């Protein structure tokens, strides 16, 4: 028995994870998929438990589709995580953010519905004033975690929701 062996975790001990009940409170530590009762800490290896619904490989990134999930006290969206190959800090694919992206004529309605929900659970947002007419950029901060909601009107309307600790 070495001097520092008391600090080593025994291999037969299961790791205990307490699943928080409130998605907003849990946001500083990770993301809670409320309908599935799954809590993932920010920075965890996505490949470890393979809880994603689908994985897509691209030349410069890997996209993990989580499927339709409820987050932040009831907001239901089809979520994904994009791991850019050049941004990963090691060989693991770490959970740094989740996002929702929609490009269609219904984007303005989706933006408003997401905005209303976020303002109900997170409060008033900080708004970027340097936007073109018809566009919006909203941001909330919960300690080191950023929640961002954007509406773009280039060729066609696009809404993007993203939250994470590296957003």
C-alpha beads as a LAMMPS data file, in Angstrom:
LAMMPS data file: protein, C-alpha beads

167 atoms
166 bonds

1 atom types
1 bond types

-500.0 500.0 xlo xhi
-500.0 500.0 ylo yhi
-500.0 500.0 zlo zhi

Masses

1 110.0

Atoms # bond

1 1 1 0.000 0.000 0.000
2 1 1 1.582 3.211 -1.194
3 1 1 1.231 6.624 0.325
4 1 1 -1.291 7.867 -2.258
5 1 1 -3.226 4.635 -2.749
6 1 1 -5.977 5.898 -0.444
7 1 1 -6.904 8.458 -3.123
8 1 1 -7.330 5.895 -5.893
9 1 1 -10.851 4.886 -6.815
10 1 1 -11.520 1.204 -6.455
11 1 1 -12.496 -0.365 -9.772
12 1 1 -15.370 -2.346 -8.287
13 1 1 -17.069 0.747 -6.833
14 1 1 -19.958 1.986 -9.001
15 1 1 -20.009 5.719 -9.624
16 1 1 -23.078 7.308 -8.068
17 1 1 -24.806 9.942 -10.177
18 1 1 -27.652 11.946 -8.721
19 1 1 -30.093 13.052 -11.405
20 1 1 -31.271 16.600 -10.627
21 1 1 -35.007 17.243 -10.831
22 1 1 -34.819 20.832 -12.134
23 1 1 -33.260 21.357 -15.575
24 1 1 -32.526 25.043 -14.945
25 1 1 -30.714 24.408 -11.652
26 1 1 -28.768 21.546 -13.267
27 1 1 -27.665 23.710 -16.214
28 1 1 -24.499 24.957 -14.503
29 1 1 -23.214 21.365 -14.284
30 1 1 -24.735 19.759 -17.371
31 1 1 -27.912 19.092 -19.292
32 1 1 -30.948 17.229 -18.021
33 1 1 -33.075 15.385 -20.574
34 1 1 -36.196 15.596 -18.432
35 1 1 -38.413 13.119 -20.285
36 1 1 -35.728 10.414 -20.200
37 1 1 -34.377 11.241 -16.725
38 1 1 -30.835 11.425 -18.132
39 1 1 -28.309 13.942 -16.817
40 1 1 -25.072 14.513 -18.761
41 1 1 -22.307 16.650 -17.286
42 1 1 -20.644 19.257 -19.480
43 1 1 -17.369 17.871 -20.789
44 1 1 -18.352 14.196 -20.462
45 1 1 -17.242 11.780 -23.181
46 1 1 -20.285 11.424 -25.467
47 1 1 -19.122 7.999 -26.631
48 1 1 -18.849 6.579 -23.086
49 1 1 -22.486 5.559 -22.563
50 1 1 -23.736 5.923 -26.158
51 1 1 -26.972 7.652 -25.113
52 1 1 -27.330 9.479 -28.437
53 1 1 -29.963 8.333 -30.946
54 1 1 -27.834 8.640 -34.075
55 1 1 -24.247 9.512 -35.027
56 1 1 -23.291 11.106 -38.355
57 1 1 -19.724 11.438 -39.607
58 1 1 -18.666 14.361 -41.786
59 1 1 -15.191 15.230 -43.047
60 1 1 -14.602 17.890 -40.384
61 1 1 -17.080 16.999 -37.616
62 1 1 -19.191 14.357 -35.912
63 1 1 -22.878 15.097 -35.281
64 1 1 -24.640 13.360 -32.395
65 1 1 -28.439 13.424 -32.720
66 1 1 -30.132 13.195 -29.315
67 1 1 -33.673 13.058 -30.725
68 1 1 -36.702 14.950 -29.425
69 1 1 -35.882 15.836 -25.793
70 1 1 -37.430 17.970 -23.062
71 1 1 -35.024 20.403 -21.423
72 1 1 -35.218 23.504 -19.218
73 1 1 -38.501 22.649 -17.512
74 1 1 -40.467 21.437 -20.524
75 1 1 -38.956 22.887 -23.725
76 1 1 -39.198 20.054 -26.265
77 1 1 -36.820 20.202 -29.257
78 1 1 -34.933 17.792 -31.536
79 1 1 -31.408 18.338 -30.205
80 1 1 -27.948 17.572 -31.515
81 1 1 -24.319 18.098 -30.549
82 1 1 -21.696 18.979 -33.143
83 1 1 -18.107 18.009 -32.314
84 1 1 -15.719 19.780 -34.683
85 1 1 -12.593 17.684 -35.192
86 1 1 -10.227 20.658 -34.948
87 1 1 -11.771 21.917 -31.672
88 1 1 -11.709 18.737 -29.604
89 1 1 -9.088 18.841 -26.867
90 1 1 -8.186 15.155 -26.963
91 1 1 -9.227 11.939 -28.663
92 1 1 -12.585 11.954 -26.855
93 1 1 -15.712 13.673 -28.147
94 1 1 -16.801 15.820 -25.215
95 1 1 -20.240 17.301 -24.570
96 1 1 -19.703 21.042 -24.762
97 1 1 -23.077 22.175 -26.104
98 1 1 -26.428 21.089 -27.509
99 1 1 -28.289 22.851 -30.286
100 1 1 -31.448 23.039 -32.348
101 1 1 -31.502 24.437 -35.891
102 1 1 -34.478 24.922 -38.185
103 1 1 -34.617 26.528 -41.622
104 1 1 -38.168 26.940 -42.861
105 1 1 -41.057 29.378 -43.149
106 1 1 -42.161 28.477 -39.611
107 1 1 -38.847 29.676 -38.091
108 1 1 -40.285 32.965 -36.764
109 1 1 -43.063 31.098 -34.957
110 1 1 -40.551 28.592 -33.516
111 1 1 -38.288 31.466 -32.428
112 1 1 -41.159 33.171 -30.596
113 1 1 -42.261 29.948 -28.865
114 1 1 -38.701 29.163 -27.691
115 1 1 -38.172 32.787 -26.619
116 1 1 -41.396 32.812 -24.570
117 1 1 -40.414 29.591 -22.800
118 1 1 -36.850 30.757 -22.090
119 1 1 -38.029 34.105 -20.720
120 1 1 -40.454 32.262 -18.444
121 1 1 -37.781 29.972 -16.947
122 1 1 -34.591 32.083 -17.300
123 1 1 -35.930 35.643 -17.128
124 1 1 -35.212 38.595 -19.406
125 1 1 -32.520 38.083 -22.009
126 1 1 -29.656 40.267 -23.105
127 1 1 -30.306 41.345 -26.702
128 1 1 -27.746 42.150 -29.393
129 1 1 -28.637 45.540 -30.857
130 1 1 -26.449 45.242 -33.998
131 1 1 -28.840 43.061 -35.965
132 1 1 -30.543 43.605 -39.305
133 1 1 -34.297 44.364 -39.248
134 1 1 -36.278 41.146 -38.791
135 1 1 -33.356 39.372 -37.096
136 1 1 -32.714 38.797 -33.395
137 1 1 -29.928 37.549 -31.134
138 1 1 -30.799 36.788 -27.510
139 1 1 -28.479 35.558 -24.773
140 1 1 -28.816 34.325 -21.205
141 1 1 -25.926 33.500 -18.842
142 1 1 -26.117 31.024 -15.987
143 1 1 -22.664 31.145 -14.401
144 1 1 -20.275 29.683 -17.050
145 1 1 -23.105 28.397 -19.265
146 1 1 -24.465 30.458 -22.137
147 1 1 -27.913 30.019 -23.701
148 1 1 -28.257 31.641 -27.139
149 1 1 -31.290 32.039 -29.399
150 1 1 -30.897 33.553 -32.872
151 1 1 -33.253 34.351 -35.730
152 1 1 -31.728 34.998 -39.163
153 1 1 -33.421 36.123 -42.375
154 1 1 -30.976 35.592 -45.213
155 1 1 -32.304 33.490 -48.104
156 1 1 -34.941 31.952 -45.843
157 1 1 -35.767 32.261 -42.132
158 1 1 -33.568 30.263 -39.768
159 1 1 -33.785 29.804 -35.985
160 1 1 -30.845 28.498 -33.955
161 1 1 -30.940 27.620 -30.259
162 1 1 -27.707 26.611 -28.541
163 1 1 -26.601 26.161 -24.954
164 1 1 -23.414 24.973 -23.383
165 1 1 -20.239 25.950 -21.653
166 1 1 -18.235 26.600 -24.837
167 1 1 -20.943 28.408 -26.821

Bonds

1 1 1 2
2 1 2 3
3 1 3 4
4 1 4 5
5 1 5 6
6 1 6 7
7 1 7 8
8 1 8 9
9 1 9 10
10 1 10 11
11 1 11 12
12 1 12 13
13 1 13 14
14 1 14 15
15 1 15 16
16 1 16 17
17 1 17 18
18 1 18 19
19 1 19 20
20 1 20 21
21 1 21 22
22 1 22 23
23 1 23 24
24 1 24 25
25 1 25 26
26 1 26 27
27 1 27 28
28 1 28 29
29 1 29 30
30 1 30 31
31 1 31 32
32 1 32 33
33 1 33 34
34 1 34 35
35 1 35 36
36 1 36 37
37 1 37 38
38 1 38 39
39 1 39 40
40 1 40 41
41 1 41 42
42 1 42 43
43 1 43 44
44 1 44 45
45 1 45 46
46 1 46 47
47 1 47 48
48 1 48 49
49 1 49 50
50 1 50 51
51 1 51 52
52 1 52 53
53 1 53 54
54 1 54 55
55 1 55 56
56 1 56 57
57 1 57 58
58 1 58 59
59 1 59 60
60 1 60 61
61 1 61 62
62 1 62 63
63 1 63 64
64 1 64 65
65 1 65 66
66 1 66 67
67 1 67 68
68 1 68 69
69 1 69 70
70 1 70 71
71 1 71 72
72 1 72 73
73 1 73 74
74 1 74 75
75 1 75 76
76 1 76 77
77 1 77 78
78 1 78 79
79 1 79 80
80 1 80 81
81 1 81 82
82 1 82 83
83 1 83 84
84 1 84 85
85 1 85 86
86 1 86 87
87 1 87 88
88 1 88 89
89 1 89 90
90 1 90 91
91 1 91 92
92 1 92 93
93 1 93 94
94 1 94 95
95 1 95 96
96 1 96 97
97 1 97 98
98 1 98 99
99 1 99 100
100 1 100 101
101 1 101 102
102 1 102 103
103 1 103 104
104 1 104 105
105 1 105 106
106 1 106 107
107 1 107 108
108 1 108 109
109 1 109 110
110 1 110 111
111 1 111 112
112 1 112 113
113 1 113 114
114 1 114 115
115 1 115 116
116 1 116 117
117 1 117 118
118 1 118 119
119 1 119 120
120 1 120 121
121 1 121 122
122 1 122 123
123 1 123 124
124 1 124 125
125 1 125 126
126 1 126 127
127 1 127 128
128 1 128 129
129 1 129 130
130 1 130 131
131 1 131 132
132 1 132 133
133 1 133 134
134 1 134 135
135 1 135 136
136 1 136 137
137 1 137 138
138 1 138 139
139 1 139 140
140 1 140 141
141 1 141 142
142 1 142 143
143 1 143 144
144 1 144 145
145 1 145 146
146 1 146 147
147 1 147 148
148 1 148 149
149 1 149 150
150 1 150 151
151 1 151 152
152 1 152 153
153 1 153 154
154 1 154 155
155 1 155 156
156 1 156 157
157 1 157 158
158 1 158 159
159 1 159 160
160 1 160 161
161 1 161 162
162 1 162 163
163 1 163 164
164 1 164 165
165 1 165 166
166 1 166 167
